[in-house]
Each structure stands twice: as C-alpha cells, then as structure tokens.
Amino acid sequence: MKLLTSRFGELEIKEEEVIYFKNGVFGFENFKKYILLNEGGSMFSWLQSIESSELAFVLVKPVEFVIDYILDIDEPDAQDLKIEENDDTTVFCIVIIPDDTSKMTGNLQGPIVINTTKNIGKQVISLNSKHKLKHPIVEELHKKMKKDKSSQKERED
C-alpha cells in the first residue's frame, strides 16, 4: 500500500507494518494506525500516522539516553498491549525539539510502548516517579556517556 506523507514523501508500506493504537496517542485519540520509521544508524525514529499525512512524532528509546531506565506500568495497560511471555516490546518516548536542540526533551512520563510481536501500541503513564514529562535528553546523554566511559576504563584496568 502507498502512503503519502508530508515529511517523507510517498512510502510503500506493508499491512503487517501497521501498528494499531486502540486509544490513539494522547491529544490525537482519533488517529489509531501508525508505522514506525527509522533512518539507519539514528537513535531517533518517527511514528507516522497512516491516517494523516501531517501527523508524525519523533521518538527515541529511553534506554539510549537514561541510565538504568526501568518502565513500570499498570496491569490494565499491559492487558491492552496483550503482552504475553514471549512477546517483544519496545519502549519509546516522544521527543520535543525546540529551536535550541541542546534543550530537547523526552516525555518519560507518557512513553509509547509497542508490542512488536502483535503490532499493538499504547501511550501509557509511567508509574515510576522519577520519570518526567520533559526529561532533558542531551544532558542525560552526556551523563550516560561519562558513565559508559568510566565503566569501560574500569574493565580495561
């Protein structure tokens, strides 16, 4: 199937690539079908609506920039995602990119969880009180890189 988007032009997508969001995304509840797009090598992805060519969200996996990221969600959210023991899930946060990109933030409080086995997605509310609505990505990335360098140096010694 062909999909015309405002950012990526015309895309050829397969029905099995479509991710269904029963409740939509917060603020965009009427849009239920999306595809995940990723430029190879980038830590950022796009969640593109297939129902609106203009609607797309920049996403990043919190584990890319947050040290020891752990998501805790409630049971009804897990049930909506139909997560079973062997299902693969991926967690993303929606990224807000201001004019000063060094101040970009990720919404850790309302992450996007995708059951990639069943192509079911849901924006959930994190039960982890450390997760913020506007979590500074660049600042956290610097902390993570320092910790990773320190850990690597300890292994080498």
C-alpha positions as CSV (number, residue, x, y, z in Angstrom):
1,M,0.0,0.0,0.0
2,K,1.2,3.5,-0.8
3,L,1.3,6.2,1.9
4,L,1.9,9.9,1.1
5,T,3.5,11.8,4.0
6,S,4.4,15.5,4.4
7,R,7.9,14.6,5.7
8,F,9.0,11.5,3.8
9,G,7.0,11.8,0.5
10,E,5.5,8.7,-0.8
11,L,6.2,5.4,1.0
12,E,5.5,1.8,0.2
13,I,4.3,0.1,3.3
14,K,3.0,-3.4,4.1
15,E,-0.1,-4.0,6.1
16,E,1.9,-6.1,8.6
17,E,4.0,-3.0,9.4
18,V,0.9,-1.1,10.7
19,I,0.8,-0.6,14.5
20,Y,-2.6,-0.2,16.0
21,F,-3.2,2.2,18.9
22,K,-6.7,1.4,20.2
23,N,-6.8,4.7,22.1
24,G,-4.6,6.7,19.8
25,V,-1.9,8.9,21.2
26,F,-2.7,11.5,24.0
27,G,-4.2,14.5,22.2
28,F,-4.7,12.6,19.0
29,E,-7.1,9.9,20.0
30,N,-8.9,9.8,16.6
31,F,-5.7,8.5,14.9
32,K,-5.2,4.8,15.5
33,K,-2.9,3.4,12.8
34,Y,0.8,4.2,12.6
35,I,4.0,2.9,11.1
36,L,7.5,3.2,12.7
37,L,10.2,4.7,10.5
38,N,13.9,4.8,11.3
39,E,16.8,6.1,9.3
40,G,19.6,3.5,9.7
41,G,22.1,4.4,12.4
42,S,20.0,7.2,14.0
43,M,18.8,6.9,17.6
44,F,15.6,8.7,16.6
45,S,12.6,7.1,14.9
46,W,9.3,8.5,13.6
47,L,5.8,7.3,14.5
48,Q,4.0,8.3,11.3
49,S,0.2,8.2,11.2
50,I,-1.2,6.4,8.1
51,E,-4.5,8.3,8.6
52,S,-3.0,11.8,8.4
53,S,0.0,12.6,6.2
54,E,0.8,15.6,8.5
55,L,0.8,13.7,11.8
56,A,4.2,12.2,12.9
57,F,6.0,12.1,16.2
58,V,9.8,12.0,16.8
59,L,10.6,9.1,19.1
60,V,13.7,7.8,20.9
61,K,14.2,4.8,23.1
62,P,14.8,6.0,26.7
63,V,17.5,3.3,27.2
64,E,19.5,5.3,24.7
65,F,20.0,8.3,27.0
66,V,18.7,7.4,30.5
67,I,21.0,5.4,32.9
68,D,19.2,2.4,34.3
69,Y,15.9,3.2,32.7
70,I,13.0,1.0,34.0
71,L,9.4,1.4,33.0
72,D,6.7,0.4,35.4
73,I,3.1,0.3,34.0
74,D,-0.2,-0.8,35.5
75,E,-1.9,-4.1,34.7
76,P,-4.7,-2.7,32.5
77,D,-2.1,-1.1,30.2
78,A,-0.2,-4.4,29.9
79,Q,-3.5,-6.1,29.1
80,D,-4.3,-3.5,26.4
81,L,-1.0,-4.3,24.9
82,K,-1.8,-8.0,25.0
83,I,1.7,-8.7,26.3
84,E,2.4,-12.4,26.7
85,E,5.6,-14.1,28.0
86,N,7.4,-14.4,24.6
87,D,6.2,-11.1,23.1
88,D,8.8,-8.5,22.2
89,T,8.1,-5.0,23.4
90,T,9.9,-1.7,22.6
91,V,9.5,1.5,24.7
92,F,9.9,4.9,23.1
93,C,9.4,8.5,24.4
94,I,8.0,11.3,22.3
95,V,10.7,14.0,21.7
96,I,10.1,17.7,21.8
97,I,12.8,19.6,19.8
98,P,12.9,23.3,20.4
99,D,14.9,25.8,18.3
100,D,17.8,25.2,20.6
101,T,18.3,21.5,20.0
102,S,20.5,21.2,23.1
103,K,17.3,21.6,25.1
104,M,15.3,18.8,23.5
105,T,13.3,16.7,26.0
106,G,11.7,13.3,26.0
107,N,8.4,12.5,27.7
108,L,9.3,9.7,30.1
109,Q,6.1,10.1,32.0
110,G,3.9,9.2,29.0
111,P,6.0,6.7,27.0
112,I,4.9,4.8,23.9
113,V,5.0,1.1,24.3
114,I,4.8,-1.2,21.3
115,N,4.2,-4.9,21.4
116,T,6.2,-5.6,18.3
117,T,5.1,-9.2,18.2
118,K,1.4,-8.2,17.7
119,N,1.9,-4.6,16.4
120,I,-0.1,-3.1,19.2
121,G,0.9,0.2,20.6
122,K,-0.2,2.3,23.5
123,Q,0.8,5.6,25.2
124,V,0.9,4.7,28.9
125,I,1.5,6.6,32.1
126,S,4.7,5.6,33.8
127,L,4.3,4.6,37.5
128,N,8.0,5.5,38.1
129,S,8.0,8.8,40.0
130,K,11.5,9.7,38.6
131,H,10.1,9.9,35.0
132,K,9.4,13.5,34.0
133,L,7.2,14.9,31.3
134,K,10.1,17.0,29.9
135,H,13.2,14.9,30.6
136,P,16.4,16.6,29.2
137,I,17.8,14.3,26.5
138,V,21.2,16.0,25.8
139,E,22.0,16.4,29.5
140,E,21.2,12.8,30.3
141,L,23.1,11.6,27.2
142,H,26.2,13.3,28.5
143,K,25.8,11.6,31.9
144,K,25.3,8.2,30.3
145,M,28.4,8.7,28.0
146,K,30.5,9.6,31.1
147,K,29.3,6.6,33.0
148,D,29.9,4.3,29.9
149,K,33.4,5.6,29.5
150,S,34.1,5.1,33.2
151,S,32.8,1.6,33.1
152,Q,34.9,0.8,30.1
153,K,38.0,2.2,31.7
154,E,37.4,0.0,34.8
155,R,37.1,-3.1,32.7
156,E,40.4,-2.3,30.9
157,D,42.2,-1.8,34.2
